[in-house]
Amino acid sequence: MSKKLAVTITLNMDVPDHWEVVSTSEGADVLKVGENQFLDLTFEPMVTADIEGEWTNSVTDEFISALFEMVETEEVAYELAAG
């Protein structure tokens, strides 16, 4: 038997005026942060052996593959507004 887990992550950031939302050829929105520089803010797992210790994104390929297989949907939306 399994459970459903919903995770909500909201980032509010002050970013430079030249950043803009652009779309890939497949229609995915990403941020253009400079000449030939693009940023996609998305799900990145962080792990640790000690809950009070240092966290890292160093995981095995097998772990990350299994974790990504559990993800049913992921939605990322960018909204730029004048500061």
N, C-alpha and C positions, 0 to 999 in steps of 0.2 A: 504494500500500500504506500502511496506517496501523498505529500501535501503540496498545496500551491503556495508559492512565495511571491509577493509583489514588493518591489523595491522602487522607491521614488527618490530621485536625486535631483535637486534643484541648485543650479549655480547662478549667482548674480555676480557679474564681474564688471569692473571699469576697464574698458579696452580702448586702444588708440582709435582716433577718428578714421584712419585709413582702413581698418578692418571692415570686411563686408561679407555677406552671405552670398555664396555662389552655388550653382548646381553642377554635379557631375553629369556625364553623358547618360548615366542610368537614372538620373533624377534625384539623387541623394544630395541633400544640402550639406555643405561644409563651409568653413570659414576661410576666406583668403586673408592671410595675415601679412603678406609681403609679396614681392616679385617672385613668382614660382614657389611660394610657400603656402601650404594649405594645412588646416588643422581640423581634425574631427574629434570632438569630445564625446567619448563613448565609454561603455562598460570596461573597467579594468580591475580584475580581481587582485586583492592584496591579501597576503597570508602571513602567518607567524606561528611559531611553536610556543610562544609565551605571550599571552594576551596583554601583558604590560610591557612587553619587549618591543623590539624593532620590527616593523612591518615591511614586506618586500613584495614585488610582483614576480619574483623568481619562482616559477612553478614548472613542473614537467610538462612536456607536450601532451602526455596522456591525461594529466589532470585538467589542463585547459580544454582539451578536446571533449572530455566527459562533461565539464562544466558548460561549455557552449552548446552541447547537445541538449542540456536541460532547459536552455532559454527558448521559450515558445515565441515570444515577441520582444522587440526592443524598439522604442520610439525615441528619437532625438529631434528636438525642434529648437531652432535658433530664432531669436527675436532681438533685433538691434533697435535701440531707441536713443534719441538725443539725450545727453546727460544733462 
